[in-house]
Amino acid sequence: MSVDPIFVRNMLLVSLSLIFLYMLYSRYRQQVRLRDVPVARHAELITLEVAYHPARLRVHVRVRAPEETVRLRLLGEGHAAVREWPQVPVGSGDHWLELPLDQHKDGTYRLEMSTSTQRTERSFRLQQA
């Protein structure tokens, strides 16, 4: 029984191409997981609500670490710090934080939540009039 060399060459080309495509897909899937899946011990900023009379922010934070210190800052245009609240020590679980907005002008702001291992920003619009 003789094996046709053209057939062997074509089979090798097809199998090597499939292996190469599988490697590319595996690396892509790994990169997506590293970029998009949150780290299990990070704090999550679940909800950011603006309440009025008096103006304040209601922040829903989910913390997975047993003890974490959350630092909250209000950023204006150009990411300049407008207001910084005292650090809040929280345990694991869901927490609602109320932050007063003292006499800030209407406009678009960012709330920055940071812990020892991360920093998260969310935009919101303050419109009191």
Secondary structure, DSSP 8 states (H G I E B T S, - for coil): ----HHHHHHHHHHHHHHHHHHHHHHHHHHHHHHHHS--TTS-EEEEEEEETTTTEEEEEEEEEEEEEEEEEEEE-GGG-EEEE---EEEEEEEEEEEEE--S--SEEEEEEEE-SS-EEEEEEEE---
